[in-house]
Structure formats: structure tokens, C-alpha cells
């Protein structure tokens, strides 16, 4: 089986978020199970060209012009997986002059490659797996018939087997209708909505309409987005296609995230040595952060300061309640919303001996926080999958998470962490206090949770097997 991955980012080449991690780790896990994977992405100017080889020149018709796209390939780092890079001036920057124009052109280039250039590979492409809105127009462009029974299957749609994966429904790739003319597809194929100033369509909506299957990155998130009444361009497509939507929990690259080998840590450890080593690592972290080395629980948050999703607003509410009252320490590392940052700065100044806020993106420090903290907060308003709770668990740090999306699928309340349901500062504070109480009063119970968390299997090996089952099912039609 040959799978063409279509993505806007790959962790070792160009990464903005969790999509980049998936686009690197999942193809490697699939290849280890005998699946031939080619990963297609734009050849941005920032990508290192060391080791690339020319594949050929691809003629792409776009916006009334015949453009030439130069194809290059290289191996994904530490693997045999081929990375196929599309070079053109329209694809030099992720944002470019217009991000939707950038990825409209990328979709057209990939669909042209699939239709006319895939013979360059030794293996015919069996599955086209498109990730997020950036690649979601590919199924339409390669001739997929609608999967909701509105059109007769064509030769193209019988040949193509397509999957669109939603990594975050918040981002839908909304563009003006004129982009459809650039793509060279009839306007009536698109699902548009008129505004006061223009007519628009969503890249993601078209993927949801035309792909054979729709996946998302956790079972609970799949149920949540089907059950939600969506307004705007997404409309009711998820409800209509509910039988074609499946949630598969993302994995974690356990070779990259491993406290036994992590180069950012002063001491290495595993589930056998965690009790001894974590004490030393915590003390080192407290010194680095300028916190007193008192016997109190160290609580952490690492991530985007995003009130729409990540729960930073209720973290601020919970800390405002707990810091004046409880013997506890807190560290927050992240960048984002200006208003949230200003509130955190004020809170840190008010509680200098208890709370440190680092307004930065610092992966080595993040790794030391994962290892040195006792409790890790992931109180998201919604969370398609989430990786930070998995990393924290692998590093022996107990997560406190909200019951939503992949957090609900990966943390077992009272066994591998603590789970709360209502989205509020008060509910989060109560969950934190449950964790703190166990940390203070039940050493055996706390160590039991750490062991269960560290032994939880979030490897891509498990998730890759589920994807292969899906690919085979899609091939059957």
C-alpha cells in the first residue's frame, strides 16, 4: 500500500504545532509496519536543502497561467520515508501574500501530481491522506464524487481513495469565491456563503464533503464535533456524514519524548528510578526558576496562552483563588494572548515566591518543567487530542485535565491523573486541590498514579495499526 500524506508542516523541516509532529511521526510508524508513505509539503525558503534531489518539473494550471513547479525529494530524518517538496515562488512562505492563495496553489499542485506525475513513483498511490484545511481541497480537485449521494461516481472517484483529517476544527481556511476560479474548478462544486462584502467558501468544508472518510485526532473529539450544531461554512456536513467520521487518538513519539535519554535533563530516569531522580530534577528546576526549595507541590502549564482553547483564563481565575491561600508553587511557560500575559505578569509580581511566568517559547526549559513539576495543568475549553498531557505522564508528572476531546480519552480520573468537567476557575481549583491533597497525604497513592501514567501506551505503534485498518477499509469502498 502506498499512502500520499499531504500536509503544510513536518516537524523536522518546518513546524508550527502538533500537525508537524503527526506529519513526521505517523508516516515513520506506518513505514515500520510495511506501508509505503510519501509526505508532500511545500518547499518553503526556510527548509534546509541539504540532501535534496531533483524529481522533475510539474506543469500546473492556476489562475489562468501555466506554472512550473519544481519537485524535490529527501528522506525524513532517521527514516526511509520520502519527503516530496514542491518548490515555486507561491510556496516560498507559509503565510505568503495570502495564506489561502498559498494553499490553494499547493492543493492544485498536489492534485496535478496525483493525476499526472505519480507514475514517477515505483508504487501507485492507493490513499491520499490530507491533513487539515491546508490540503482539504485535494479530494475535490482529483475528481472525487460527493460521498453523500448527490452525483454519479466517476472514473476518477472510483480510482481515488481519500481521507481528510481534522486536527483542529477552529481553523477552516476561509477564502473568497474568486479563489475557486484560480483552482480551475466549477463554482457550483463549492459550498459558499454570501457576506455583506463577498461570497466565501471553506477549504475544510470541501474536504468534509468530498473525501471518502473524515478522521480526527481522538474518539471523543469526533463525537463532540458531530454533536455540535455548527454555524457558518461548516454547516451540517459533519452530522450528515457522521457514519464516515472516525476519531483515532494521536500517538506520541517516544524516541523524542523519553526521560531516560532527554538531553535537556540534568538526570535521566525511567519508571523504576523516577522517585529518586525526580526529587533532584525538581530542586534543579526550582533553582533555575528562582523559586524557594520548600516542600510544596510544583504545578506547571506549558503551551499557547490561548483563552479560546487552552484554558488560560480559568488558570488565572484558579491561581488568583489558590495562591494567597495554599502552600504551592506554579510555573507557566508560553506565549500568546496579550491580555492574558499582562494578567500573569501582575500575578507573578504579587506572588514572587510562589509563581513564575516565562513569556517565551523555550523547548529545553519545557522539557525540564515536564520532568521537574509534580502536577501539570491542561484545562482546555476544547482539545482535539493534546500531547502535553501525554508528555507529562511519560515524564512522571500527574496531569489535571478537563474532560474534553483527547484529554478525556487519555487521562483516567484517579488512576493516571485528575479530570474535571465544568469549564470554570472554581472547577479547576477544586481539581488542583484534589491532586494537591493526595500529594500531601497519600504518598503510596501518588506513586501509584505516577507508575500508571508512565506505563500508559501512547506510542504511534498502536495508533498506526488503527490507521492501517482504516486505509484497508477505505480501499474496499
Secondary structure, 3 states (H helix, E strand, C coil): CEEEEECCCECCCECCCHHHHHHHHHHHHHHCCCCEEEEEEECCCCCCCCCCEEEEEEEEEECCEEEEEEEEEEECCCCCCEEEEEECHHHCCCCCCCHHHHHHHHHHHHHHHHHHHHHHCCCCCCEEEEECHHHCCHHHHCCCCCCCCCCCCCHHHHHCCEEEEECCCCCCCEEECHHHHHHCCCHHHCCEEECCCCEEEEHHHHHHHHCCEEEECCHHHHHHHHHCCCCCCCCCHHHHCHHHEEECCCCECCCCCCCCCCCCCCCCCCCCCHHHHHHHHHHHHHHHHCCCCCCCEEEEEECCECCCCCCHHHHHHHHHHHCCCCCEEEEEECCECHHHHHHHHHHHHHCCCCEEEECCCCHHHHHHHHHHCCEEEECCCCCCCCCHHHHHHHCCCEEEEECCHHHHHHCCECCCEEEECCCCHHHHHHHHHHHHHHHHHCHHHHHHHHHHHHHCCCEHHHHHHHHHHHHHHHHHC
